[in-house]
Amino acid sequence: MSKQGSGGNVIAAICNVFFPGLGQLVQGRILAALIFAIVCVGGYALAWLVLPAILAVAFHLWSIIDAARYHADTQ
């Protein structure tokens, strides 16, 4: 995989702007993609409650930053 700050990480971060977890899926991290997608979509679906909406926004921003800063260990 690409190192931090590479074009692949930028594309993954941009994918996360449109759908949380998509960037992690592009990077091949299926479990992280599922967790971010479920938490964010579930929180946005419960937006009429204040706390889930705040958590969804926080997880959405975290998914973008996580995709941008991801560094695959190549051993």
NUTOR-578476 format. One line per field, with one value per atom (N, C-alpha, C): x, y, z; atom name; residue number from 1. Coordinates in nm, 4 decimals, decimal comma. Atoms other than C-alpha are relative to their C-alpha. Layout:
// NUTOR-578476
c1	c(X:...);
c2	c(Y:...);
c3	c(Z:...);
at	c(CA:...);
i	c(NUM:...);
This chain:
// NUTOR-578476
c1	c(0,0837:0,0000:0,0874:-0,0711:0,0964:0,0363:-0,0385:0,2713:-0,0857:0,0794:0,1131:0,0274:-0,0141:0,0481:0,0067:-0,0069:0,0490:-0,1327:0,1216:-0,2053:-0,1117:0,1025:-0,3845:-0,0722:0,0633:-0,4484:-0,0887:0,0820:-0,5794:-0,1303:0,1204:-0,8218:-0,0902:0,0781:-0,9310:-0,0695:0,0612:-0,9925:-0,1145:0,1073:-1,1974:-0,1196:0,1093:-1,4022:-0,0787:0,0673:-1,4787:-0,0852:0,0836:-1,6181:-0,1402:0,1288:-1,8955:-0,0735:0,0619:-1,9572:0,1006:-0,0948:-1,7948:0,0318:-0,0448:-1,5890:0,0429:-0,0362:-1,5485:0,1508:-0,1450:-1,1896:0,0750:-0,0628:-1,0997:-0,0204:0,0256:-1,2605:0,0938:-0,0943:-1,0477:0,1402:-0,1311:-0,7413:0,0073:0,0013:-0,8466:-0,0224:0,0250:-0,9412:-0,1504:0,1431:-1,2803:-0,0656:0,0604:-1,3446:-0,0144:0,0082:-1,2634:-0,1075:0,1020:-1,4848:-0,1406:0,1316:-1,7789:-0,0331:0,0250:-1,7403:-0,0327:0,0276:-1,7201:-0,1344:0,1256:-2,0121:-0,1199:0,1136:-2,2406:-0,0225:0,0153:-2,1713:-0,0494:0,0390:-2,2021:-0,1404:0,1340:-2,5075:-0,1056:0,0937:-2,6779:-0,0195:0,0102:-2,6003:-0,0750:0,0733:-2,7253:-0,1475:0,1393:-3,0418:-0,0736:0,0588:-3,1014:0,0303:-0,0390:-3,0244:-0,1001:0,0988:-3,3438:0,0334:-0,0572:-3,1672:0,1333:-0,1179:-2,8852:0,1300:-0,1266:-2,6159:0,0434:-0,0453:-2,6152:0,0461:-0,0406:-2,5908:0,1392:-0,1321:-2,2904:0,1058:-0,0933:-2,1235:0,0219:-0,0138:-2,1922:0,0912:-0,0872:-2,0283:0,1444:-0,1355:-1,7294:0,0628:-0,0527:-1,6893:0,0242:-0,0201:-1,7297:0,1314:-0,1273:-1,4470:0,1181:-0,1056:-1,2399:0,0312:-0,0235:-1,2876:0,0788:-0,0745:-1,1599:0,1462:-0,1368:-0,8540:0,0727:-0,0609:-0,7900:0,0457:-0,0378:-0,7881:0,1183:-0,1085:-0,5579:0,1331:-0,1226:-0,3071:0,0413:-0,0282:-0,3105:0,1377:-0,1323:0,0320:0,0061:-0,0060:0,0501:0,1408:-0,1310:0,3312:0,0387:-0,0493:0,5269:0,1168:-0,1044:0,7225:0,0287);
c2	c(-0,1186:0,0000:0,1238:-0,1263:0,3607:0,0525:-0,0601:0,5591:0,1226:-0,1137:0,8441:0,1214:-0,1194:1,1529:-0,0296:0,0345:0,9634:0,0300:-0,0264:1,0107:-0,0967:0,0977:0,6908:0,0382:-0,0429:0,8269:0,1219:-0,1177:1,1534:-0,0441:0,0518:0,9642:-0,0689:0,0681:0,7501:0,1010:-0,1034:1,0620:0,0686:-0,0630:1,2181:-0,0943:0,0982:0,8968:0,0038:-0,0052:0,9244:0,1241:-0,1195:1,2735:-0,0324:0,0309:1,1288:-0,1130:0,1099:0,8061:-0,0511:0,0425:0,7198:-0,1489:0,1374:0,4022:-0,0399:0,0336:0,4054:0,0105:-0,0147:0,5266:-0,1176:0,1169:0,2434:-0,1223:0,1106:0,0020:0,0065:-0,0190:0,1481:-0,0447:0,0390:0,0880:-0,1483:0,1428:-0,2741:-0,0349:0,0230:-0,2378:-0,0176:0,0279:-0,4061:0,0203:-0,0130:-0,4198:0,1465:-0,1429:-0,0509:0,0677:-0,0577:0,0361:-0,0304:0,0372:-0,1548:0,0748:-0,0691:-0,0001:0,1466:-0,1412:0,3568:0,0181:-0,0126:0,3022:-0,0233:0,0323:0,1423:0,1092:-0,1022:0,3986:0,1318:-0,1284:0,6997:-0,0038:0,0077:0,5865:-0,0173:0,0149:0,4724:0,1287:-0,1279:0,8018:0,1045:-0,0944:1,0034:-0,0382:0,0442:0,7913:0,0407:-0,0424:0,8827:0,1471:-0,1403:1,2500:0,0802:-0,0708:1,3529:-0,0089:0,0026:1,2480:0,0736:-0,0867:1,4873:-0,0791:0,0704:1,2511:-0,0887:0,0798:1,0007:0,0849:-0,0873:1,2878:0,0570:-0,0529:1,4358:-0,1092:0,1118:1,0943:-0,0347:0,0300:1,0370:0,1009:-0,1028:1,3659:-0,0212:0,0238:1,2893:-0,1215:0,1195:0,9397:0,0260:-0,0330:1,0808:0,0754:-0,0735:1,3290:-0,0911:0,0940:1,0554:-0,0932:0,0895:0,8291:0,0697:-0,0766:1,1040:0,0133:-0,0166:1,1708:-0,1338:0,1328:0,7980:-0,0461:0,0397:0,7366:0,0825:-0,0866:1,0332:-0,0329:0,0245:0,9315:-0,1466:0,1439:0,5537:-0,0294:0,0428:0,3952:-0,1512:0,1460:0,0314:-0,0441:0,0560:-0,1636:-0,1016:0,0928:-0,3318:-0,0768:0,0818:-0,6146:-0,1205);
c3	c(0,0000:0,0000:0,0000:0,0093:-0,0249:0,1381:-0,1275:0,2422:0,0288:-0,0434:0,4372:-0,0875:0,0817:0,2275:-0,1484:0,1410:-0,1006:-0,0682:0,0763:-0,3770:0,0335:-0,0372:-0,2751:0,1276:-0,1241:0,0721:-0,0218:0,0308:-0,0699:-0,0654:0,0652:-0,2934:0,1017:-0,1036:0,0026:0,0913:-0,0849:0,2134:-0,0729:0,0781:-0,0664:-0,0105:0,0023:-0,0947:0,1308:-0,1299:0,2763:0,0167:-0,0084:0,2299:-0,0506:0,0603:0,0142:0,0711:-0,0750:0,2079:0,1020:-0,1024:0,5415:-0,0120:0,0092:0,5221:-0,1403:0,1375:0,1445:-0,0220:0,0128:0,1731:0,0598:-0,0605:0,4073:-0,0896:0,0917:0,1618:-0,1201:0,1104:-0,1190:0,0423:-0,0509:0,0999:0,0345:-0,0286:0,1545:0,1455:-0,1429:0,5218:0,0215:0,0031:0,5222:0,1360:-0,1330:0,8980:0,0408:-0,0319:0,9488:-0,0841:0,0872:0,6507:0,0520:-0,0526:0,7968:0,1283:-0,1273:1,1407:-0,0234:0,0272:1,0086:-0,0697:0,0732:0,7695:0,0911:-0,0868:1,0285:0,1043:-0,1040:1,3009:-0,0594:0,0593:1,0697:-0,0577:0,0600:0,8746:0,1087:-0,1107:1,1926:0,0773:-0,0709:1,3625:-0,0801:0,0841:1,0663:-0,0093:0,0034:1,0565:0,1283:-0,1275:1,4206:0,0290:-0,0163:1,3620:0,0813:-0,0806:1,5357:0,1485:-0,1336:1,8543:-0,0064:0,0089:1,9355:0,0105:-0,0241:2,0666:-0,1171:0,1145:1,7753:-0,1176:0,1097:1,5278:0,0246:-0,0337:1,7081:-0,0152:0,0146:1,7243:-0,1470:0,1426:1,3544:-0,0683:0,0589:1,2591:0,0449:-0,0506:1,4820:-0,0684:0,0670:1,3314:-0,1476:0,1412:0,9794:-0,0181:0,0071:1,0384:0,0320:-0,0355:1,2031:-0,1166:0,1140:0,8991:-0,1097:0,1000:0,6683:0,0414:-0,0501:0,8848:0,0034:-0,0055:0,9326:-0,1387:0,1363:0,5575:-0,0502:0,0461:0,4954:0,0677:-0,0755:0,7637:0,0020:-0,0026:0,6995:-0,0580:0,0453:0,6671:0,0110:0,0004:0,5645:0,0348:-0,0359:0,7249:-0,1065:0,1029:0,4488:0,0581:-0,0609:0,6025:-0,0844);
at	c(N:CA:C:N:CA:C:N:CA:C:N:CA:C:N:CA:C:N:CA:C:N:CA:C:N:CA:C:N:CA:C:N:CA:C:N:CA:C:N:CA:C:N:CA:C:N:CA:C:N:CA:C:N:CA:C:N:CA:C:N:CA:C:N:CA:C:N:CA:C:N:CA:C:N:CA:C:N:CA:C:N:CA:C:N:CA:C:N:CA:C:N:CA:C:N:CA:C:N:CA:C:N:CA:C:N:CA:C:N:CA:C:N:CA:C:N:CA:C:N:CA:C:N:CA:C:N:CA:C:N:CA:C:N:CA:C:N:CA:C:N:CA:C:N:CA:C:N:CA:C:N:CA:C:N:CA:C:N:CA:C:N:CA:C:N:CA:C:N:CA:C:N:CA:C:N:CA:C:N:CA:C:N:CA:C:N:CA:C:N:CA:C:N:CA:C:N:CA:C:N:CA:C:N:CA:C:N:CA:C:N:CA:C:N:CA:C:N:CA:C:N:CA:C:N:CA:C:N:CA:C:N:CA:C:N:CA:C:N:CA:C:N:CA:C:N:CA:C:N:CA:C:N:CA:C:N:CA:C:N:CA:C);
i	c(1:1:1:2:2:2:3:3:3:4:4:4:5:5:5:6:6:6:7:7:7:8:8:8:9:9:9:10:10:10:11:11:11:12:12:12:13:13:13:14:14:14:15:15:15:16:16:16:17:17:17:18:18:18:19:19:19:20:20:20:21:21:21:22:22:22:23:23:23:24:24:24:25:25:25:26:26:26:27:27:27:28:28:28:29:29:29:30:30:30:31:31:31:32:32:32:33:33:33:34:34:34:35:35:35:36:36:36:37:37:37:38:38:38:39:39:39:40:40:40:41:41:41:42:42:42:43:43:43:44:44:44:45:45:45:46:46:46:47:47:47:48:48:48:49:49:49:50:50:50:51:51:51:52:52:52:53:53:53:54:54:54:55:55:55:56:56:56:57:57:57:58:58:58:59:59:59:60:60:60:61:61:61:62:62:62:63:63:63:64:64:64:65:65:65:66:66:66:67:67:67:68:68:68:69:69:69:70:70:70:71:71:71:72:72:72:73:73:73:74:74:74:75:75:75);
